[in-house]
Structures are given as C-alpha cells and as structure tokens.
Amino acid sequence: MKNAMVLEHHYGDDGNVTAGMILTDMTSKRFEELEKKGLVREATAAEVKAGHQHAFDRDTSESDDGGEKKAPAPSNKKAPEPANKAA
C-alpha cells in the first residue's frame, strides 16, 4: 500500500480528485499506473500527516468587523406604499 500526492486534477476510480489531495492506502499496482501517467507521486510522511491542503483563492472584497462579506447596500430601503391601502 502506498500514499500518493495528486499532481493533476483527474477522474479516478473512486470519482473526482483535485491536485494537492492525498490518497492513502493505494495499491502498488494502481499507484504505478497513475505515476506513469504523471498524475500522482509518492507522498512524504509529512504530507500524509498534514492531509489535504487545497489552496483557496482569498476573497478580497470588503468585509465588516466579523470577517463576513458586506451585503450590497440597497438602492431603496423603504418598501413601496400599497396602492389599495385606503380600500
């Protein structure tokens, strides 16, 4: 059994895998097939311990004090007056 670091996004036997994922307990035969295609490499012990480290793009939009994104300010804060209110 081998541990593999995915180098390129691809569809594997068990579904979709992205670059940077760690696949644990992979059979040696399957590992060799994927390594020949350049899709995986053997993962180091430190990489296996750290687990999947997917890089996310940072959201650079403005945020309030809580770290949440600010909702866009509405152009009209008051609801329209109902036409049949006098009825």
C-alpha positions, 0 to 999 in steps of 0.5 A: 500500500502506498500514499500518493500526492495528486499532481493533476486534477483527474477522474479516478476510480473512486470519482473526482480528485483535485491536485494537492489531495492525498490518497492513502492506502493505494495499491502498488499496482494502481499507484504505478499506473497513475505515476506513469501517467504523471498524475500522482507521486509518492507522498512524504510522511509529512504530507500524509500527516498534514492531509489535504491542503487545497489552496483557496483563492482569498476573497478580497472584497470588503468585509465588516468587523466579523470577517463576513462579506458586506451585503450590497447596500440597497438602492431603496430601503423603504418598501413601496406604499400599497396602492389599495391601502385606503380600500 
